[in-house]
Amino acid sequence: MSQTLKTLLKLSAAAVSLSFVVGCATQASSDMQAQLEETTRLAEQANNRAQQADQKADTALSRSSNAMDMAEEAEALARSAQQTADQNSEKIDRMFERSMYK
């Protein structure tokens, strides 16, 4: 009977050890799952922020393109105004010269 008792104690100790290992593995698995969920959440947040930044960059690009178009139009108008001013200046000079010769 003592041999049976020893075997029973050994089996009990093995069962306790096995349940401890399984419990630790389950806890480790739960911890890893929690870390995975947190990492996934952070990745989703980063992705959302990246999408928002991309949208803002697209808006900024569109606005800068519009500003560039307006600047080019303003430059064309300024060149035209300068050309008209130069022509008027030449006309005034010619008129002044004609009046001086009379």
Beta strands, then each sheet from edge to edge (+ up, - down):
end
